[in-house]
Amino acid sequence: MPGETNALNNLFGGELLARMDRAASISAKRHSEEIVVTSSVNHVSFGKPIPIGTTVTIEAKVSRAFTTSMEVFIDVWIDDDNGKKIKANEAIYTFVAVDSNGRPTKIDKVIPESEEEKKRYEAALRRKQLSLVLAGKMKASDATELKALFS
Ligand SMILES: CC(C)(COP(=O)(O)OP(=O)(O)OC[C@H]1O[C@@H](n2cnc3c(N)ncnc32)[C@H](O)[C@@H]1OP(=O)(O)O)[C@@H](O)C(=O)NCCC(=O)NCCS
């Protein structure tokens, strides 16, 4: 809609970030059955502009659950002129399940089933380590799975 676009009449990036955050939080809440908070935005790629008036579909799925945190994959689709859904963007957010005092609380694991779910699940630990290293919460030397990529 007009209030949500940039000077080129495409969806403003921040609008999409907020919508992805909402969709991902629903996914994380459904999985954990707890209150969830956004802990980190790990990756966003605005691959295609989304012109004004476009129908947008946001799909969010927990790709891996750790002890209290979850990685959520978000795929954004738009309808083209023929009504066919094409992939426009994707993002990866991290959510943490918290108790009513805002303290991290334990959650159930995720069991990946499809090939894509298995691929995303496998790579999630490396992405978590990278995110923690970049946030200054983990020493690079301790990021063993991440380091293994380069050896
Ligand atoms: C998210 C929050 C509860 C985490 O609290 P904390 O004291 O850092 O807790 P921990 O260090 O135990 O981390 C909790 C989990 O988050 C993970 N985590 C923390 N920072 C992370 C980051 N930058 N990237 C990926 N994972 C991260 C930890 O690895 C841990 O995961 P695990 O338990 O599954 O192994 C706290 O930082 C917070 O309340 N942040 C604000 C959240 C918020 O308001 N979000 C909306 C933004 S406007």
The ligand as a Gaussian input file, in Angstrom:
#p B3LYP/6-31G(d) Opt

LIG

0 1
 C       17.232000     -12.748000      23.881000
 C       17.614000     -12.680000      25.360000
 C       16.445000     -13.171000      26.214000
 C       18.804000     -13.620000      25.547000
 O       19.237000     -13.467000      26.852000
 P       20.756000     -13.854000      27.265000
 O       20.966000     -13.462000      28.664000
 O       21.673000     -13.370000      26.194000
 O       20.657000     -15.414000      27.249000
 P       21.717000     -16.471000      26.809000
 O       23.114000     -15.937000      26.699000
 O       21.472000     -17.650000      27.705000
 O       21.233000     -16.826000      25.340000
 C       19.994000     -17.500000      25.129000
 C       20.083000     -18.222000      23.814000
 O       20.173000     -17.277000      22.769000
 C       21.305000     -17.544000      21.954000
 N       21.804000     -16.280000      21.454000
 C       22.084000     -15.169000      22.151000
 N       22.535000     -14.210000      21.327000
 C       22.531000     -14.745000      20.080000
 C       22.904000     -14.259000      18.804000
 N       23.370000     -13.018000      18.630000
 N       22.779000     -15.085000      17.750000
 C       22.320000     -16.350000      17.876000
 N       21.940000     -16.870000      19.084000
 C       22.057000     -16.069000      20.153000
 C       22.280000     -18.239000      22.905000
 O       23.241000     -18.990000      22.189000
 C       21.322000     -19.110000      23.683000
 O       20.928000     -20.208000      22.857000
 P       20.713000     -21.704000      23.416000
 O       20.153000     -21.619000      24.798000
 O       19.710000     -22.294000      22.478000
 O       22.030000     -22.376000      23.330000
 C       18.031000     -11.235000      25.792000
 O       19.224000     -10.882000      25.126000
 C       16.947000     -10.233000      25.475000
 O       15.970000     -10.131000      26.200000
 N       17.129000      -9.452000      24.389000
 C       16.134000      -8.499000      23.945000
 C       15.070000      -9.209000      23.099000
 C       14.130000      -8.212000      22.484000
 O       13.666000      -7.331000      23.154000
 N       13.868000      -8.398000      21.192000
 C       13.087000      -7.458000      20.446000
 C       14.003000      -6.450000      19.848000
 S       13.262000      -4.897000      19.735000

